[in-house]
């Protein structure tokens, strides 16, 4: 055990030493990877943080790799893979047009950090519909929760959950619509006549299976009765930090070990078919849209996620010399200061590796 921690410490220190190379390659001087190292060292003996880093199939860092933690938007990788699988099999048409007004059903302003609106702003002002492939791109590149719930409807939640079983991700909890889950407290208050305090108590005692079922039921109702703008505004009045904490804690969980393995499957390019990768890589490998990254990387992909209490990221990369790196980082129960520090410095930390 001491040797493992000694190796871990050396590798993390080497990550900081690699900053000079990163600055040269990226032409940037911002970011402090040592702050991430400090957080990892301080929390490595808790159940609120996990980090796994592999390099050329060697375990460089392995901390709490078997501890399930909330994935936040990192779980959207699974939706992207299922989208690519179904596209490759001809079960869906990536070119099928999706009316942007339809997407509004699943969008609640001020609940996603501006992600969905940022995606909309990236589109042409005159466009009224986009291909399904662009909806998936918006889910990964901009982390739109609305796009995610729409895709769960198209792909089938049961198919996304079956994918985790097929990939043998034993720790992976079942997915459910994350936007409709926001409405569970308001549903309890309206249908059961609960006060905020009573709804909060009910939610704390609710099983995860019932919570998922309620989220799915609300999601299915929207097919015929989409939520009104008035209802969305009322929701914002209800969602205080106590309710947000329950929503965050109930997000699908998995282990860093499983997600590092998933990143390895994507990185090796020989687990999924070429047809699957032809649909998956344009979505997952946003990093290669930067010409400077293409100078030193063969391929690379990543997806992060966050709530007010959670910060996660999973990534993979293969450089021009064929060196493969995978990383999965999961952190929960963050203070506001810790969240800001990780958000500010994780990119430079991950690029070091």
N, C-alpha and C positions, 0 to 999 in steps of 0.2 A: 504494500500500500504506500509506504514512504517513497519507494522508487517511482511509483506512478505519479505521485504528486510532484516529485522532483523533476521528472520528465515534463510534466504539464507546465510547471513553472518556467523551465528553460524554453519550451516552445512558445509560451506566451511572451516571454521577454524577447525572443527572436522576432516575434511579430512586430513588436515596437521598433526593433532595429531595422526592419525592412521598410520603414516609413520613407527613408530617403529614396529608395528605389521607386516606391509608389509615386512620390512627388515628381520624380524625373519622368516617369511614364505618363502621368496624368496632368502634369503642369499645374498642380494645385499645392497649396501650402496650408490648407485649413483641415481641421479635424485632429483629434487627440486619441489615438488608439489606446494609449496607456490608461485612459479613464475607463475603457471597457475592461481592460485587464484588471484594474483595481476592483471594479464591480464583481467580476467573476471570482477573484480571489477572496473577496469579502463574503460572498454568498454561496460558495461552493459546498458548504456543509449544510445548507438549508434545502428545503423541498420546493423552493420558489424559483430556482434557476437551473438550467441544464445547458450544456455546451458539448457538442461533438464535432471534431474536425478530423478529416481524413486526407491524407496526401499519398497518391499512388498506392492506394489500398492499405496504407499503414495508419494505425490509430495514433494521431498526434496528440489529440486532446479528447478525454472521455470523462465528463463530469456529470453525474446524475443522469446517465443516458437512459435509464429505465423508469424515470419519474414522469408520469403523464402530466402535462400542463396544457392550459388553453392555447390554441393555435392562432386565434384571431384570424386575420385575413390570409395568413399563410396556408390555411386549409383550402383556399381557392385553387391551389395547385391541383388538387384532386378533381375539381370540376373541369379544369383545363384539360387534364389528361383524358377524362371521360368524353369531353367534347371532341378531342382529336381521335379517340378510338371510334366513336360513332361516325365521325366524318369519313374516316378511312374505310369503315365497313359499309358506307353508303346509307346509313340509317338516318342521317340528317344531311341537309344541304348547307354548307357554310356560306353559300352565296344567297341564300333565301333572305329576302328583305324583311326587316323588322321595323315597324312604325315606332318612331320615338315617343309618340303619345302613349303607346302601349307600355313603354318602359316607365312612364310616370306612375303607373299603378304601384310599382315596387319602390318608389323613391320617397323618402321622408327627409325634407330639408333639415339641415343642422344636426344630423345624426351620423354623418360619415366623414366629418372633417373636410367637407367640400369636394370629396372625391368624384361623385357623380357629376356635379356641375363642371368640374375641371375637364372631365371627359367630353361633356356636351360642348364646352367652349373650344375643344380641340378640333371639332368637326366643322365643316363648312356651314356658314350661317344659313344657307338656303336649303340644306338637306332636311328632308322630312322622314327619311328612313335610311337604315344602314344594313349591310349584310350581317348575318349571324356571326361571321368571323370577327367583325368589328366590335360586336357586343362582347365577345370573349376577350378581345384585346383590351377593351375598356375595363373589364374585370381585373385583368392582371396588371396592365400598365398604370391604371389610375385607381384601382382597387374599389370600383363601384360596387356597393352592396346591392343596389337595385339590379344591376346586370347579373350578379350572382344568383339572386332569387329567381330572376327570369329564366336563366339557364337551367336551374334546378327543375323548373317547370317543363322546359323543353326536353331535357335529357332524362328526366325521371330521377327523383331522389333515391329510389331503391337501386337504380343502376350505379349511381355514384357510390353508394354505400357498399354495393357488391364489389366494386373495384378495389376498395380497401381490403376486402377479404381475399380477392384474387391475387393481390400483391403481397399477401401475408403480412400486412401491417397489423400485428396482433393487438397493439395498444390503441388503435384508432377508434375513437367513438363515432357513432353514427351522426351524419349531417342532418340538418333541418334548415328551413328558411330563416335566416338571421334577421331579416327586416320584420317579418310578421311576428317574430318572437318579442319584438319591442312592444307590441300591442297587448301582450298577455296581461300586464297589470291593469290596463284600462278596461279590458274585457271583464276581469274579475270585479272591478268596481261598478261597471254598468250592469252586468248580468246577475251578480250576486249581491249587489248593493253594499259592497265593502267600502270602508273608508280607506285612505292611503295606508294607514297603520295596519288595518286588517288584511289588506291585499299583500302588504309586505310580509306579514307573518305567514299567510297562506303560501306565498311563493317560496319562502325559506324552508317550509316543510314539504313542499311538493317534490315528488320523485322526478328524476330526470326523464323517465319514460313518459310521464304525464305531461311534463313541460314540452318535450318534443312533439307529442301528439297535439297539444293545444296550438303550437306554432304551425304545424302542418294543416290543422283544421282551418285556422285563420287564413293561411295561404290559399287553400283550396276555395274558400268562400269568395276570394277576390276575383275568381274567374267570372262570376256572375254579378258580384256586388263589390266593385273596387272601393277602397277607402276614399271618402270624400276629403277635400282639402280642409274642411272644418274639423274633421276627425283627426287629421294629421297635426293641426295646430293645437287641438286639445291634448294630444299625446305629449307634445313638448312641455305642456304645463305639468303633466303627471310625472315625467321621467326625471326625478331627482337623482342624486348620486347613489342613494341606497338601491333604487331600482336598477340603475346602470351597473352597479356592482354585481347584482344577481345575474343580469344579462351577460356580463363579462365572464363571470365564474362558470356559467352554464354553456359557454361556447364549446364546440367539439374539442376534445383533447387528444393528444398523442404524445409519444416520447421523442426526444431528440435523437435517440438511437434509430428509431424507425424512419424518421425524416431524413437522417443522414443516409440511410440505406436507399430511400426513395431518390435522393439526389444522385446517388451513385448509379442507379438504374437509368436516370436521365442522362447522366454524364457519359456513360460508356457507349451509348447509341446502339447497343446490340440486344437490348431486352425487348423494346418495342419495335415494331416493324418500321421500315422506311416510310411507308404510307402514313403511319401515325405521326412520325416525326415531321413529315412534310406539313402537317397541320399544327402540330404542337410547338415546334421551334419558333416560328414567326411570332407566336404569342408569348412564350416563356423567355425567349432570349432577347429581351428588350435592350440589354447591354450592348449588343452588337449593332444597334442602330447608330451608335457613336463610332465614327470612322477611326478614332484613335484607339478604341478598344479592339477593333479588328486588326490593328497592327501587331498586337501581341497575344491575342486570344483566338483559338480555333472556334470555340463556342463557349457560352456562359449564360446562365440563367439564374434568376433569383425571384423570390416573392417574400415580402415582409408583411407584418400586420401589427395592429395596435388597438388598444382601447385606452381608457383613462388609467387602467391598472396593469396592462399587459403590453409587452413588446416582444415580437418574434421575427425571425428571419431564417429562411433556408436558401442555400445557394449552391451552385456547382460551376466549375470552370475547367477547361482544358486549354493550356497555353500552346503556343506555336511549336514548342519542343515536345509536346505530348504529355506533359505533367498534368495529372488530374487532381483536383481538390474539391472536397465537399464539406459543407458546414451546416449545422443546424443549431440555432440558439433560441431558447425559450425562457422568458422571464415573466413572473407574475407578482402581484402584490407590490407594485412599484409606487414609490412616492412621486410627486410631480417633478421634483428635482432629478430623481433617478431616471424618469422617463425622458426628460429633456436631454439629459446627458447621453443616454444610449441612442436616442434619435439623432443627435448631432454627430456622433462619432462612430456609429456602427458601420457606415459605408466604408470609411477609410480603414477600419479594422479588418473588414472582410476582404477588401481588395488587397491588403498586405499578403494574405495567404494565397 
